[in-house]
Amino acid sequence: MDNEILVKGFRKIVRILRREQGEIALFMLKSADTDIADYWNVIVSTPDYDSLTTKKALKHLVSILRSNLSKDVFRRILRVTVLKTDDPFTREINRAFNVKNSEEYIHLSVVSGIYIENAIIFESVSVPSAGKIRHKKKHSQNKMADVR
């Protein structure tokens, strides 16, 4: 499959997720297996998904993928993974790669103990986890109450 078609399709998904959820900690495609060319694991982490069950987050993400990718691109997905923003893999990718509104290609790397033959990172930005966001909102609301 033409890499340009793949990247264009997933760039559209990133725009949709950003519009719906705001921040994206991680959006990447990781090659599924060295023996199977052009098949991918989609890995996503957002603060909004932190607050959902894995099942609900996956259902939402798969719905977006199915609705917005061409059938040919969608068939190239072997696995969809939703990680928490404080997951060790997410944090390690965020430390190693700062990617926003672009793509970074990774070849033959080990990150957080996971071998990556090939990957495309679309977004990798440290963001507060959903728990920290809720704490900040609650704390700022308490400060507002104290002021009154």
Disulfide bonds with the S-S distance in Angstrom:
none
